[in-house]
Amino acid sequence: MGNLCVPVYFDFASSICFIAHTVMERMKPDLAQLEIELKWLPVDLTRFSSWKRGARSKGVGSENVRRVSRDLTVLGDDSWLLELQEQTERCVEAEVTGVPTFMLDGWPIGGIQTDDTMRDLLGRFAAKMQA
């Protein structure tokens, strides 16, 4: 049996998502032992929550991201923006209400916890799925 894939919805601009990513990177050896692979899925938090980005980005946010990504040749063409919009819609359909959200076999688990708690949570999930 291959690794279990755990989708994780996150927002690039969320500081808590940065923390979650840092914690989970630190836990890579534990995840490997549990045979779990995280699939980080970017979403636009402002599209499905009451959280709003600063007024400065209103109306020009997407265009500014496109311009900067082209200028720095980070993301290539604009196809990533359509993918982001589609991923955000899937996130809404999965009833995600915040980020980061770890999707454990269809169950949204929001937030990030200590290494020990995440190890225990993901260990129980892996044992159940691999049984």
Summary of the structure (lengths in Angstrom):
residues: 131
radius of gyration: 16.2
end to end distance: 11.0
largest distance: 50.9
contacts: 329
relative contact order: 0.22
helix: 51%
strand: 17%
